[in-house]
């Protein structure tokens, strides 16, 4: 039985609120049991995301509402990589149902966040811990 998930330990250390310099974008990551809630707001209706993050085997999963009537599932293979002491980690959660990705790129006190759908160019927003 697996009792330790380094990705959850990493996210636990990164939980909190992150805000862009212009106050147009905000991401909140908070613990909820063994998982996390993720809420992101932008300057448009389509720039919103609300979901839960947890582990399912070798995958980190995000189940979220992203401006559509149904819940979209995103996955990223964490492969039990050891992340303690790692200064920067990029998590790219992909959805095969929607051909979309959610990008969470963590630095020391910075989060680069992006929601990319289809063939859009990747636009990451730089947010600082509030």
C-alpha positions in Angstrom: 0.0 0.0 0.0 1.3 3.4 -1.0 1.3 5.9 1.9 3.5 8.7 0.6 3.0 10.9 -2.4 5.8 13.5 -2.9 3.6 15.6 -5.2 1.0 16.1 -2.4 3.8 17.1 0.0 5.1 19.6 -2.6 1.6 21.1 -3.2 1.1 21.3 0.6 4.2 23.5 0.8 2.9 25.7 -2.1 -0.7 26.1 -0.9 -2.0 29.7 -0.5 -3.2 32.6 -2.7 -1.3 33.9 -5.7 -2.2 37.3 -7.4 -0.9 39.0 -10.5 0.7 42.4 -10.2 -2.3 44.1 -11.9 -4.8 42.2 -9.7 -6.5 40.8 -12.8 -5.7 37.1 -12.0 -5.8 35.1 -8.8 -5.2 31.5 -8.0 -6.1 29.9 -4.7 -4.7 26.5 -3.7 -5.8 25.1 -0.4 -5.7 21.7 1.3 -8.9 19.7 1.5 -8.3 16.4 3.3 -5.5 14.7 1.4 -6.2 16.7 -1.7 -6.5 20.3 -2.7 -9.0 22.8 -4.0 -7.9 25.0 -6.9 -9.8 28.2 -7.8 -8.6 30.5 -10.5 -10.1 33.7 -11.7 -9.1 35.9 -14.6 -10.4 39.1 -16.2 -13.0 37.2 -18.3 -15.7 34.6 -17.7 -13.8 32.0 -19.6 -10.7 32.7 -17.5 -12.3 30.9 -14.5 -11.6 27.5 -13.1 -12.8 25.7 -10.0 -11.8 22.2 -9.1 -10.3 19.6 -6.8 -6.9 18.0 -7.1 -6.0 14.5 -5.9 -3.9 11.5 -6.6 -5.1 8.4 -8.5 -2.2 5.9 -8.7 0.6 7.4 -10.7 -1.4 10.4 -11.8 -2.2 13.7 -10.3 -5.8 14.5 -11.3 -7.8 17.8 -11.5 -11.5 17.6 -11.9 -12.8 21.1 -12.7 -15.4 23.3 -14.1 -13.8 25.5 -16.7 -16.7 27.5 -18.3 -18.5 24.4 -19.7 -21.6 22.7 -18.3 -19.7 19.5 -17.5 -16.8 18.7 -15.3 -13.5 18.2 -17.2 -10.8 15.8 -16.0 -7.1 16.7 -16.3 -4.2 14.3 -15.6 -0.4 14.6 -15.1 1.9 11.6 -14.4 3.7 12.3 -11.2 5.5 8.9 -11.2 6.3 9.3 -7.5 9.2 11.7 -8.3 10.9 13.1 -5.3 10.3 16.8 -5.2 11.6 17.9 -1.8 14.2 20.5 -2.2 13.3 21.1 -5.9 13.1 24.9 -6.4 10.8 24.8 -9.5 8.3 22.3 -10.7 6.0 22.5 -13.7 2.8 20.6 -13.6 1.0 20.2 -17.0 -2.4 18.6 -16.5 -3.9 17.4 -19.8 -7.4 16.7 -20.7 -8.0 14.3 -23.6 -11.8 15.0 -23.6 -11.3 18.7 -24.3 -7.8 18.9 -25.9 -6.8 21.4 -23.2 -4.2 21.8 -20.5 -3.8 23.5 -17.2 -0.3 24.6 -16.4 1.0 25.3 -12.9 4.6 26.2 -12.9 5.8 26.9 -9.3 8.9 28.8 -8.4 10.1 30.0 -5.0 7.2 32.5 -4.3 5.9 32.7 -7.9 3.3 30.7 -9.8 3.0 30.8 -13.6 -0.6 29.8 -14.4 -2.2 29.0 -17.7 -5.3 27.4 -19.2 -4.7 26.4 -22.8 -7.5 25.1 -25.0 -7.0 23.5 -28.5 -4.4 25.2 -30.6 -4.2 28.4 -28.6 -0.8 29.8 -28.0 0.4 29.2 -24.4 -0.2 32.3 -22.3 1.1 32.1 -18.7 0.2 34.6 -16.1 2.8 35.4 -13.5 1.3 35.5 -10.0 3.0 36.1 -6.7 2.2 34.7 -3.3 -0.2 37.0 -1.6 
